[in-house]
Amino acid sequence: MSEVENTSFEACLQKLMTSLEASLYEEATAQLANLHSAEIARLLEGVPPKDRTQLWSNIDASTQGDILKDLSEDVQSQLLSEMDVEAIVKATEGLDMDDLADIVPDLPESALHNLLLTLDHKHRDHLKRVLSYPEDSAGGLMNIDIITVRDDVNVRTVIRYLRLLKEMPIDTDQVFVVDRSYKYLGSIHISTLLTNEAEQNINPLINKTLKPIPADTPENEVANLFEQRDLISAPVIDENNQLIGRITIDDVVDVIRDEAEHSVMSMAGLDEEEDVFAPVMQSSKRRSVWLGVNLVTVFIAVFFIGLFEATLQEKIALAILMPVVASMGGIAGTQTLILVTRGIATGRVTTSNLKVLMNKEVAIGFLNGVVWALVIGLATYAWFEDMTLSFVIASAIIVNLIFAAFSGALLPSLLTKLKIDPALAGGVILTTITDVIGFVAFLGLASLVI
């Protein structure tokens, strides 16, 4: 988001909050009137639940559906729980099938039943097809508003067909070519149709280089394909190579944004869909789990410190300098962890090149270790005037930075194989490793030479 857009949002939110604090709900609702549904969704997420409910009740039902699909899961669930069945059906009946499929799992059973009754047989089948695939797969992302043609017609026929449609689906940059059994053959860009003679048969114009995306492809791989091929839309096929839908760039942008939010929030053990104004007890329960995990890891580190209790009692300076060793290792390891986790998510890091990357990161850890060992060693000598202590902390820094780089590179791959999200668990495990290695290296060496 640009600085101008961000400033505009902050101004809108401040103005909205001013009206809400004065209980001027009609005035607050009027401020939302000319905004895009996505902007309204973001503003609703930025106000407390009580005010959000009041605003929502004043928003026109024809707009509510478009807003619902852009809300975070927690906020979406809150608003849906406060709506009656008739209101839910009215708000969601105009949504595209892919957007409707995202909302359906949160709908009350009675509302879902009534909503299905409003759909014709074709749209019910389409909705069931989208819901049959995991939400985080190509099948879950796709929409079924596609334009298909056969390969035995000419350009004039295709253009006449497009004109008869009156309105084309959003982000239509190409039409898809299928055979009699609806198997995917290729695509033709709209620009290609417009720049060729009317009597030209479309078969030679078919772009066969655009490979279809299997419906079970994970959404992060879909995002990578769109990025690598600069796609606006892409066909989705089932296991029989039959065309079942398409994915458009707006859906992929949502995936990229969600992945970025997931990475940032997971590092702190938080849910990216959590409402920032969620009830205190609800938020406390979610966060307490990772506080408990962190407590266990802290006790592990404390246990290893306890092994050198006698050494610490002899030299109080060791206790003062301990956090330096742990902190340097933690930062170095986290840098590598984030780099490798991102590389795995984008497909740039695999088992085939992991060894090369690990060697590189360990080399960086060693080089940085030597540089900062000299700096910290000199600072320690200037402070305590103890050459032995300076040597001990410098050596511990080198050892910890090497292990931190090694662990940061290995952990994401190991956790991924164990089907554990490295963004969620990697930071906690890495911190424990760097703390333990740092303390053992520092205090262990000190117990030998001091």
C-alpha angles and dihedrals in degrees: 000000000000123000090248093052091046091050089049091052092049090050092049092048093048092050091047093049091049090056093045093049088054090048090241094146097161090052090048092051091050089057089062095050100095098034127106115257091247090054091050090050091053092049092049089054088054098058130071118268095252093055091040090058092050093049093046093055089057096049116100114256092232089063098039095077094056090047094049093058091056097049125100115257096255095050092042091053092048094053094043091051089056095050125086121234095260093051092049092050092048093049097048104036094091098049125115114256094250092051091044090051090058091055100039096080090061096048121107112250093247092052092048091051092051092045093053089052089060092057123083120235093265095052092044089055090048092051092049090050093053091045091051090071126069113267092239095053134086089257090054092049098046128098124209100221095110133148115224133183135180122249095236098070132086132241093262091058093050094048091048089051092051091051091051089057089065089199129040125208116267116273093018104163096150144019121230123234119219137172127235092283091049094252114156116255103167142284142270123213116231088234089058091054092050095050099049132079117271093239094050112120109235096223095088090045095058114120104222095173092078100091115207120241116240112237094239094057111125114251094241089058089049090054090050091052092052091049095047096045099035090233128179093187137000135194122248121211135189127230090281094055090251116147109246104164148319138255120224132205094252090062091049092050088057090052092051091048092047091049091051092049091046092053094050097043095042091057086066094040093251133136112246090212093055116124109241087219095046116142115282095242093049093050092043092055092050094049098040091069093065092039086058092048090049090050091056091051091048091054089051090056091044090052091059091046088053090059088068098044093125092052092051091051091054095050117030090185088072091064090050093052099041095090090055093061094045094045095050091050092047094053094045092048093047091053091055093041093055092045094051095040090054091045091054091047092053094042094245093114120055137152088272095064101023094097092055091049092048091052090051094049093047089051089051090048091052094047094047089043092057094046096048093039088062092048095046092041092055091045090051092050091049089051103040102016089224116132094190092053090049090053092049096052093043091053092046091052092054093047094047095047091051092049090043092055092046093048094044090054097043101041100067092052093045094048092046090055089051088051092244118136105248091203089059103040104019097080095051094048093043093052090053092049095049092045094050095043091045095049094043092048093046100041095034093054090043091054089055101047107023 
